[in-house]
């Protein structure tokens, strides 16, 4: 068996080979196989061995590299910045053990961006929108005081900025787009999120975003008396906490609160998970006013009010990961059918019911649902003693969408 030579993985900046030592350049030129993107390979026009360009899929390159490693060929992989930071390093580690790789990183593009801005970055969140859905990174930006985001030809700084504004980040938030970092064409553009959303930039860039008001979660459990309502129409605190636990809302997810009433559940969910998007659907104008009043008391910029009656009012809302139904307006069957159709795989439907007739209907509609009756008794002082005052019992019906669909 041929002696296996570790694969040399070299990180480059926009300076190309000019950013490498002469000894490292010599090692690259002596290799049998040179692998990298077109831009990387162009940094070594005098290389005389086999060249392999990484195209849309990295798999052909991994196959050839594995063969070279097994046959004792000297192989070099060229990458951007630190290959282990959103780079080819993770793909290489899927195929090769650690001792089969010799990694020589360059500064990451994020590191170079912060250096160009003279901005400390120990508290920054480092993200990549390169070939990844924006939904995976927007929540992290909203909760960070500063973030560095790698972009690509599709997820450009403008596209990312527009998504951040749509998610509620202040349009006047400070930003910087850092292009061609480490090269002779390096350019730094400092502007606001609004400015970036309307501009175009060199494809090789890093977007830096400062967030002066990062979202922080607030634990649920506000008292009933804290909310504006009427006639006591409110999901009581104890039932609210149990229902929120069943909804299990996660960062970046979407939740509907149908029959939102005064908005207690929707507001608590939005504040507890500030990067989720919560939609409160309520048909009564009076209670829309209560929701608005409660939002002044307990701000939640990720809560969106929809004045209308379900299911029609939900037509244009994004597909939810969780649905809470506090009131059905006599349309329980239609709302359950809507939930079964629109809930994402693994999504949770939580119903709060008081009437046994509604419970019987829900069980018939959702035969696999889990049902729990909650009876809350609150301690109330009486003279020098204590008595317990019973609240109306509530049935909590929980159903999970286990189906997988597009």
N, C-alpha and C positions, 0 to 999 in steps of 0.2 A: 504494500500500500504506500502511495506517495505521502511524503511528509506534508501535513496540512499546515498552510500558512494562514494566520489570522487575516481576515479581510480588513483592510484599512478604510475607515470611514472618515472623510475629511469634511469639516464644515467650512463654508465660504460665506463671505459678506458680498455686498455689491462690488467690492474692489476686486473680486475674482482671485486669480493667482497672485496678484500684487499684494494681497493681504497675508500670504503664506511665507514661511521661512524658505530659504534656498534648499535646505536639507529636505524639507517636506515636499517641495516641488520636484526634487530629484527622485524621491520615492514614487511619486505619482507617475513620472515619465518612464520609470523602469518597469511599471506593472505590465502584466499580460492582458488584463481586462480592465477597462475603465467604464464605470456605470454612473449615470446621472441624468438630470434633465437637460434639455437643449442648451439652456443658458449656462448650466454648470460645465458641460462638455466644451462649450465655446471658449472657456477660460484656458483650455489647453490645446491650442491649434496644432502644436508640434508633437502631440502624442502619436506614436507610431503603431501601438498595439490595437487590439480589438476594442471597438467602442459599442456600447449598448445604451440606447436612449430610452429612458423611462417615459412611457406614454400615459394614457388614461389609467391603465392597470399596472400595478407594480409586480404582479405575479410572474410574468415572463422573466423579469430581471432577477427575481428571487430564485427561480428555477436555474437560470444560467449561473448565478453566483454560487448556488449550492454545488453544482457540478464542478465549477472551478475550484471551490474549496476542497472537495473530495479528491480532485485530481492533482492537488498541490500547485495549482496555478496561483500567481500573485494577482489579486484583485483589489481594486480601489473603488470605493463608492463616494461620489461627490454629493454634498447636500447643502442646504441653506442653514446658516447659523449653527445652532446646536442640534444635531440630528436626533437627539432624544427629547426635544421639546416640540411636539406636534410635527415631527418629521419622520423620516424613513427609519429611524432607529427602532420604533415600535414594531414595524413590519419585519425588520431584520431579526429582532428578538423572537418573533414567532417561529422562525426557521432555524436560527443558530443559537448555540449556547453562548454564555458570556465570554468564555475564553476563545471563541472563534472570531471575535470582533475586537479591533483596536480603534477606538473612537477618539478623534482629535477635534473637539468642537471649536467653532468660532463663537464670538459673542452672539447671543440671540438678537433678533431684530428688535424685540421689546427692550432689551438691555441697551442697545444702541440708540433707540428712540428716546428713552429716558435720559441717557447721557447727553444727547443733542439738546434736550430741553433743560438740562441741569436740574432734573426733578427726581427727588428720592423715590425709590420704588419698592421699598421693603413692605409697604402696606398695599401694594397694587394687586389686582386680580389679573392674571394672564390668561387670555382666551384666544380661541381660533374659530373664525367663521369660514375657514378654508375647507370647502367640501362638506360643511356641516350645516344642519338646519339652524336658522336664527333662533328658533324657539328654544334651543338648547343653551344659548348664551345670554339672551336678553335678561332673564331673571338674575343672573350673576352680576350684570352691569348695574341693575337697579339697586342692588343691595351693597355695592362697593363704593368707596369714596373716590377711587380712580381705577381705571381698567385699561389694559392694552389689548387690542383686538387685531389679530392677523386677518386680512381680507383676501378676496380672490377676484377673478374676473366677473363673477356673478354676484357675490356678496360684497359689493363695493362699499367704500365709506359712505356714499350717498344712500345706498340701500339700508345699511346698518343704522345710519342716523335717522332715516324715516321710520324704521321699526322701533327705535328707542323713543322717538317722539310719540308714536302711536301707543306705546306701552305706558306713557305717562311721564317720561323724563322731561324736565323743563327744556323747552326749545332754546333758551338762552344759555344752556350749559356749555362750559368751555370745552373745546376739543383741539386736537392737533393731528394733522396727517403728516407722517414722516415718510418721505419717499427715498428710494435708492440709498438706503442707509449704508454708510461706510464707503461709498463710491464717490467718484468725481461729480456726479449729478445729484448728490444729496440735496433735498429741499424739505424745509419744514414750513408747514402752513398752519398757523394758529387762527382759530375762528370759533364761531358758535355752532351748536348742533344744527340750527336752521341753515346757516351758511353751508355747512358740509353737505346737507341733504340736497342741495341744489348744484353741487359742483362735481367735476370729474378730476381724477388724479391718475398718476402713474400706477400701473397695476402692481408694482412692487412697493407695497406700503404697509405701515402699521398705523392704526387709528387709536389715539389716546383720548379717553373721555374722563372728565372730572365730574363728579356727582356731589354737589354741595349738600344734598339732602338725601343720603342713602336711606332706603326703606329698612325699617327695623320691625321685627314681629312683636305684637302685643299679645300676651297670653289671654285667652278668652276667659269669661267669667264676670262680666259687668253685671251689676245688680239690675233687677227688673226696674227699679225706680229711676235708674239713670236714663232710660229711654222715654222719648215722647211717644205716647199712644193714646188710645181712648177705649173706654169700657173694658180695660184690662186685657185687650186683645194683644197678646204677646206670648211668644214661646218662652216659658219660664226658665230661669237660669239653670236649674238642675237638668231639665230635659234638653235645653239648648246645648249644654256641655256634652251630654251623652250623644246627641245627634251629630255634633261636630266631630266627635271621636269616630263615629261610624262613617261619616263623609270622608275622613282621612285625606283632606285636601293637601296636595304636594306642591312644591315650587314649580311655577310655570304652567300649572294645570288650569282648567276652565271649570267653573261651577255655576249652575243655575239655582236660584231660589225662587220657586214658583209659588205664588200666593205669599209674597214676601211680607205682607202686613206692614208693620213698623220698621222692618229691616233688621231686627236684632240678630238673626242667624246670619244673614248676608254680611252685615257689618263686622260681626265677630270673626267670621271666616276670612274676610278680606284683610282684616288687621292682623290676624294670626299668621296668615300666609301672604305677605305683601307682594310677592311676585306672581301670585295667581291672578286670574281675571275672573271676577265674580259678577254675575248678572242677576239683579233683583227684578222680578216680573210681578207687577201688581196692577189690578184692574181698577181699583177704587182711588179716585183723585185725592180724597181726604188722606188716605194712607201714603200716597206718594208724597204728600206734604210732610207727613211724619218722618218718612225716610230721609227727606232732604234736611229736616231739622236735626235728626240724629247724626247725619253726616257732618253737620257743622260742629256738633259736640264731639264726635269721634271720627275725624277725617280718615278717609280710605280712598285714595286716588285710583285704586284698581277696582272700585265698585262702580258698576254701570246700571242706571235705573232704566227700566223699560216699562212704560205705561201702556198696558194692554192686557188682554185675557189670553191665557194659555188654552190650547196649544198654538193658536195662530200667532201670538206675540213672540213665540220662540223661533219662528221660521228662519230669520236672518241671523240668529245667534250662532257663534261657533260651536261645533260639537263638544259636549261637556265630558269631563272625567267624573263629575259628581253632580247629582241633582237632589235638592231638598224640596220636598213638597209639604208646606205648612198649611195650605188651603187649596182646595181643588175647584171651588165654585160650582160644584155639582157635575164636574167633568172628569172624575177620577179615571174612568176607563180610557178616555181620550188621552189624558196626561200620561198614564202608564204605557199606553201604546207608543206615544211619542218618545218616552224614555227608552223603551226597548229598542226603538229604531235608531235613536240618535246617540245614545251613550257609547262611548268608545270601549273597546275591549278592556275588560277589567274595571270598568266604570261602576260607581256605586249609586244606587237609588235609595234614599231614605225618606220614608213617609211618617208624618206625625198625625195620628188619628185619635179622635175622641169617641165617636159613635161606633157602636158594635156593628151596625149595618155597613158602615164604610169599611170596617175591618174585614167583615165577611166577603165584601166585594174585592178588597185588595188581595186576600188570600186566594180567592178564586182566580184572579188575574195573574197572580205571582205565586204559583204553588210551591216553588222552591225557596221562597223568601223566609227569612228568619224573623220571628215576631217576639217582641218583649213588651210586657206591660210594666209601666213605671208608675208607682204610687209614692208621691213625695209628701212627707209630713214635716212642716217647719215648726221649730220651737218658738213659742210666743210667750213672753213674760205675762204672768197674771198675779197681781198683788206681789207677794214675796215668793211665788213659786213659778212653775213653768208648765205650760200645756202645749200640746201639739195640734196645729191646725192643718187639716188635710187639704191638699190641692186636688183638682180633678185628675183622675188617672188618665194616662196617655199611653196609646199603643205605638211603639216604634217598629216599623216594618222596614227591613233592610234586604235589598236584592242586589246581586252583583251580576254584571254582564260577563259571562264566561265565554260568550261566542267571539270568534275572531272573524272580522270582516274588514273590507277596505273602507 
